[in-house]
Structure formats: C-alpha cells, structure tokens
Amino acid sequence: MTTAAPERMPALYLSHGAPPLADDPVWPGELAAWAADLPRPKAILMVSAHWEEAPLAIGATAPVPLVYDFWGFPEHYYRVTYDAPGAPQLAAQVRGLLRGAGRPVQDVPDRGLDHGAYVPLVEMFPAADIPVLQISMPTLEPQELMAIGRRLAPLRDEGVLIVGSGFFTHNLAALRHGGAQPPTWSAEFDDWGSRALQAQDVDALLDFRHAAPAGRLAHPRTEHFAPLFVTLGAAESELGSHRSIIDGFWMGLAKRSVQFG
C-alpha cells in the first residue's frame, strides 16, 4: 500500500490585523473563506512581523502559552487561546535546510505564538488541529529574507504552508485622520504594491522604501512588510501565479493579502 505524496502548498503573505480583527464584520470571513479554498496543510510555518531575533530562532515545538504582545486592549483579548499541536519534525527540517546553507539557528523552546501568528490562524484554522511552528526574522534586510525563503521552499512539497504575516501598510502614528477614506500614503502604497506584485517586479519590491510612493511613510519601520520577502523567496518560481485574495483597508491600513501557487 502506497501513501500519496503531500500536495504542494501555496505560499502566503497576509496582513494579520490586531486582536480586534476578530470583531470585524468582514475580515474574519475573508480569512476563513481563504483557508477553506486551500489544500489542507500538513503543518504551518509562520514568520511574523512581531518576532525579530538573531540568529534565526525556532519557537516552541510543544504547546506553550501564547505571547500577548500588545497593550491597552480589553481583557477578553488576553484570554484567547490557540492550542495547536507543536511541530518538532518541521523544526528539524527547518534546522537542516538553514544550517545546511551555513546559517546559524537557535532554539527558543518557551516562545509561543505571538499575535501576528495566532490572530489570523484563529480565523483561518479555528480547530487548531494543524501543527504550527513559528520562526523569527533574524534581519529586516529584504535580500537576506528572500534567501531564507528560498532555503525553506522545499517544505512546500512536504505539505507545509509557509505564511509571512505582517501588514501591507503599517504606520500607527500617522493614522490620526478624521475621514472615512484611508490616508493618501496608505492608498498610494497599496496601489503601487499591488501593481509591483502583478508585474513580478521583485527589484522594485526589494527597494520599496525608495521605489514606492510614500514608502517611508507607509513603513517607517519595515518589520511588517519584511515577511513578504520570505514568502517571495519561498515562491520565487511561481511569482506569476500571484493573486491578491484580500484587499481593502482596516483602520486606514492596507490589509492586502496574497497567495502564490
């Protein structure tokens, strides 16, 4: 009796919102519908804007508490749980792929999923029955992150869903505006980014802070755009398959989320 090979998984970049995403009338349904259209992953590898650590760190491979890395929210947001199984086998594969390329890797076994990981996963895979592993971003340098994505790409053929989790625009300090429309800087950057992805203009994306209109205003610090480059590296051979699954704005920020493959 033979076992079918796992289906090759897409690679995703998603805008993860904040804990109140769960209360939005539209966004949770968009994420749930997206997940329903995906092949079922064997495991999920998350790269979140909210974990920067060098050398690259591998988080918990057994259930540990979530990281509630936000402040000033109502108490019920700190009671959310997501008890997905750990992914020790996936962790071993990640170590092998990255160390084999001469990249140092460390283990942080008590580091749980942060809100960049669990907030979208709660909406996409609410049963929490798929093993999840989170790894850190050891740098914000786009070329380096793409190289990491390239090394991780073979995991897709093992049924692993690679997810870069950030926010397509992210400048909380500049959101002090009164209108119902998104700020000009957010709308212009979102339009530019959508067109650059459609054109497969990786060079422009890599140089987004200079190439994009309002690039430095849309991302005064780049950690929320940076996970896109891990996704681009993991999907480099399939950039032409790009689809924007979710678009629009949430509290003025572009929630564009894309799929490759």
GIPEDA-V644081 format. One record per pair of residues at least 24 apart in sequence whose ideal C-beta (glycine too) atoms are under 7 Angstrom apart, sorted by sequence separation. I is the first residue (numbers start at 1). J is the second residue. D is the distance in Angstrom with one decimal. If there is no record, write none. Layout:
BEGIN
i:I j:J d:D
i:I j:J d:D
END
This chain:
BEGIN
i:62 j:86 d:4.3
i:189 j:213 d:6.5
i:61 j:86 d:4.3
i:168 j:193 d:6.2
i:188 j:213 d:4.3
i:189 j:214 d:5.4
i:235 j:260 d:3.5
i:60 j:86 d:6.3
i:61 j:87 d:6.1
i:188 j:214 d:5.4
i:189 j:215 d:6.6
i:235 j:261 d:5.9
i:61 j:88 d:4.2
i:10 j:38 d:6.6
i:185 j:214 d:3.7
i:189 j:218 d:3.7
i:231 j:260 d:6.9
i:9 j:39 d:6.2
i:61 j:91 d:4.8
i:202 j:232 d:6.5
i:82 j:113 d:6.4
i:7 j:39 d:4.4
i:9 j:41 d:5.8
i:185 j:217 d:4.3
i:186 j:218 d:6.2
i:58 j:91 d:5.1
i:185 j:218 d:5.5
i:6 j:42 d:5.4
i:58 j:94 d:6.1
i:82 j:118 d:4.3
i:58 j:95 d:6.9
i:82 j:121 d:6.0
i:200 j:239 d:4.5
i:82 j:122 d:5.6
i:200 j:240 d:6.2
i:90 j:131 d:6.6
i:94 j:135 d:6.4
i:56 j:98 d:6.4
i:80 j:122 d:6.7
i:91 j:133 d:5.7
i:90 j:133 d:4.8
i:174 j:217 d:6.3
i:43 j:87 d:4.8
i:84 j:128 d:4.5
i:87 j:131 d:3.7
i:198 j:242 d:6.7
i:45 j:90 d:6.4
i:67 j:112 d:5.0
i:69 j:114 d:4.9
i:70 j:115 d:6.0
i:83 j:128 d:5.3
i:86 j:131 d:6.3
i:87 j:132 d:6.3
i:120 j:165 d:6.3
i:197 j:242 d:5.2
i:64 j:110 d:5.8
i:66 j:112 d:4.9
i:67 j:113 d:6.7
i:69 j:115 d:5.8
i:82 j:128 d:5.3
i:84 j:130 d:6.3
i:85 j:131 d:4.5
i:87 j:133 d:4.1
i:171 j:217 d:6.0
i:43 j:90 d:4.7
i:56 j:103 d:6.5
i:58 j:105 d:6.4
i:65 j:112 d:5.3
i:66 j:113 d:5.5
i:67 j:114 d:4.2
i:84 j:131 d:6.5
i:171 j:218 d:6.2
i:61 j:109 d:6.8
i:64 j:112 d:4.5
i:84 j:132 d:4.3
i:117 j:165 d:6.2
i:171 j:219 d:7.0
i:55 j:104 d:3.8
i:56 j:105 d:5.4
i:57 j:106 d:5.0
i:58 j:107 d:5.2
i:59 j:108 d:5.8
i:60 j:109 d:5.7
i:116 j:165 d:4.5
i:169 j:218 d:4.4
i:170 j:219 d:6.0
i:171 j:220 d:5.5
i:55 j:105 d:6.3
i:58 j:108 d:6.8
i:60 j:110 d:6.5
i:101 j:151 d:5.1
i:194 j:244 d:6.2
i:19 j:70 d:6.2
i:55 j:106 d:5.5
i:57 j:108 d:4.6
i:60 j:111 d:5.7
i:18 j:70 d:6.8
i:59 j:111 d:4.2
i:60 j:112 d:5.6
i:66 j:118 d:5.6
i:59 j:112 d:7.0
i:98 j:151 d:5.7
i:19 j:73 d:5.5
i:57 j:111 d:7.0
i:97 j:151 d:4.8
i:170 j:224 d:3.8
i:97 j:152 d:6.0
i:97 j:154 d:6.8
i:167 j:224 d:4.2
i:19 j:77 d:4.0
i:94 j:152 d:6.9
i:166 j:224 d:4.0
i:166 j:225 d:5.9
i:166 j:226 d:6.6
i:166 j:227 d:4.4
i:197 j:258 d:6.3
i:93 j:155 d:6.2
i:165 j:227 d:5.7
i:166 j:228 d:6.5
i:194 j:256 d:6.5
i:51 j:114 d:5.9
i:143 j:206 d:6.4
i:164 j:227 d:3.1
i:186 j:249 d:6.7
i:193 j:256 d:6.7
i:50 j:114 d:4.3
i:142 j:206 d:4.6
i:164 j:228 d:5.5
i:190 j:254 d:3.7
i:50 j:115 d:6.5
i:189 j:254 d:6.8
i:48 j:114 d:5.6
i:50 j:116 d:4.2
i:164 j:230 d:4.8
i:186 j:252 d:5.6
i:190 j:256 d:5.8
i:49 j:116 d:5.2
i:164 j:231 d:4.0
i:182 j:249 d:4.2
i:186 j:253 d:6.1
i:48 j:116 d:3.2
i:186 j:254 d:5.5
i:48 j:117 d:4.9
i:162 j:231 d:6.6
i:183 j:252 d:5.4
i:90 j:160 d:6.3
i:182 j:252 d:4.7
i:46 j:117 d:4.3
i:61 j:133 d:6.8
i:162 j:234 d:4.7
i:59 j:133 d:6.6
i:58 j:133 d:6.9
i:59 j:134 d:4.2
i:177 j:252 d:6.7
i:59 j:135 d:6.7
i:175 j:251 d:6.6
i:58 j:135 d:5.5
i:175 j:252 d:4.9
i:57 j:135 d:6.6
i:156 j:234 d:6.6
i:56 j:135 d:6.1
i:57 j:136 d:4.1
i:56 j:136 d:5.8
i:149 j:229 d:6.6
i:153 j:233 d:6.9
i:145 j:226 d:5.9
i:149 j:230 d:4.2
i:153 j:234 d:4.6
i:56 j:138 d:4.2
i:140 j:222 d:5.2
i:148 j:230 d:5.8
i:149 j:231 d:6.4
i:152 j:234 d:5.4
i:51 j:134 d:6.6
i:53 j:136 d:3.9
i:55 j:138 d:5.5
i:140 j:223 d:6.0
i:146 j:229 d:4.8
i:149 j:232 d:6.3
i:150 j:233 d:4.3
i:170 j:253 d:6.2
i:52 j:136 d:6.3
i:54 j:138 d:3.9
i:145 j:229 d:3.8
i:149 j:233 d:2.2
i:169 j:253 d:5.1
i:51 j:136 d:4.5
i:52 j:137 d:5.1
i:53 j:138 d:6.7
i:54 j:139 d:6.6
i:145 j:230 d:5.1
i:148 j:233 d:6.4
i:149 j:234 d:4.1
i:169 j:254 d:4.3
i:44 j:130 d:5.7
i:46 j:132 d:6.3
i:48 j:134 d:6.3
i:51 j:137 d:6.7
i:140 j:226 d:4.9
i:146 j:232 d:5.7
i:147 j:233 d:6.3
i:150 j:236 d:6.2
i:167 j:253 d:5.7
i:168 j:254 d:4.0
i:43 j:130 d:6.5
i:142 j:229 d:4.6
i:146 j:233 d:3.8
i:168 j:255 d:6.6
i:43 j:131 d:4.4
i:44 j:132 d:4.7
i:45 j:133 d:5.5
i:46 j:134 d:4.5
i:47 j:135 d:6.0
i:145 j:233 d:6.8
i:168 j:256 d:4.1
i:31 j:120 d:5.8
i:35 j:124 d:3.7
i:41 j:130 d:5.6
i:137 j:226 d:5.9
i:34 j:124 d:6.7
i:35 j:125 d:5.9
i:43 j:133 d:6.7
i:45 j:135 d:6.8
i:47 j:137 d:6.3
i:32 j:123 d:5.6
i:31 j:123 d:4.1
i:32 j:124 d:6.4
i:31 j:124 d:4.9
i:28 j:123 d:4.5
i:19 j:115 d:6.1
i:21 j:119 d:5.6
i:16 j:116 d:4.8
i:19 j:119 d:6.2
i:22 j:122 d:6.9
i:17 j:119 d:5.9
i:16 j:119 d:5.4
i:16 j:120 d:4.9
i:14 j:120 d:5.7
i:45 j:152 d:6.9
i:45 j:155 d:6.4
i:45 j:160 d:5.5
i:42 j:158 d:6.6
i:47 j:163 d:7.0
i:49 j:165 d:6.5
i:42 j:159 d:3.2
i:43 j:160 d:5.1
i:44 j:161 d:4.8
i:45 j:162 d:5.0
i:46 j:163 d:5.3
i:47 j:164 d:5.0
i:48 j:165 d:4.6
i:49 j:166 d:4.3
i:41 j:159 d:6.0
i:42 j:160 d:6.2
i:45 j:163 d:6.9
i:47 j:165 d:6.7
i:49 j:167 d:7.0
i:41 j:160 d:6.5
i:44 j:163 d:6.3
i:46 j:165 d:6.0
i:41 j:161 d:3.8
i:11 j:156 d:6.4
i:9 j:156 d:4.8
i:8 j:156 d:5.4
i:8 j:157 d:5.3
i:12 j:161 d:6.9
i:14 j:163 d:6.4
i:16 j:165 d:4.6
i:9 j:159 d:6.0
i:16 j:166 d:6.9
i:9 j:160 d:6.0
i:11 j:162 d:4.7
i:12 j:163 d:4.8
i:13 j:164 d:4.4
i:14 j:165 d:5.7
i:15 j:166 d:6.7
i:16 j:167 d:6.7
i:6 j:158 d:5.8
i:7 j:159 d:6.5
i:9 j:161 d:4.7
i:12 j:164 d:7.0
i:15 j:167 d:4.7
i:6 j:159 d:3.0
i:13 j:166 d:7.0
i:15 j:168 d:5.2
i:52 j:223 d:6.3
i:49 j:223 d:4.6
i:49 j:224 d:4.4
i:49 j:226 d:6.7
i:49 j:227 d:5.9
i:48 j:227 d:6.8
i:47 j:227 d:4.8
i:47 j:230 d:4.8
i:34 j:245 d:5.1
i:34 j:246 d:6.9
i:13 j:227 d:6.3
i:13 j:228 d:4.6
i:30 j:246 d:4.9
i:13 j:231 d:4.3
i:12 j:231 d:6.4
i:11 j:231 d:4.9
i:11 j:234 d:4.4
i:27 j:250 d:6.5
i:11 j:235 d:4.0
i:24 j:250 d:6.8
i:27 j:255 d:6.8
i:17 j:250 d:6.2
i:17 j:255 d:6.9
i:15 j:255 d:4.2
i:15 j:256 d:6.3
i:15 j:257 d:5.3
i:14 j:257 d:4.0
i:13 j:257 d:6.6
i:13 j:258 d:5.2
i:12 j:259 d:5.4
i:10 j:259 d:5.0
i:11 j:260 d:4.9
i:10 j:260 d:6.0
i:11 j:261 d:6.0
i:10 j:261 d:4.0
i:8 j:261 d:6.8
END
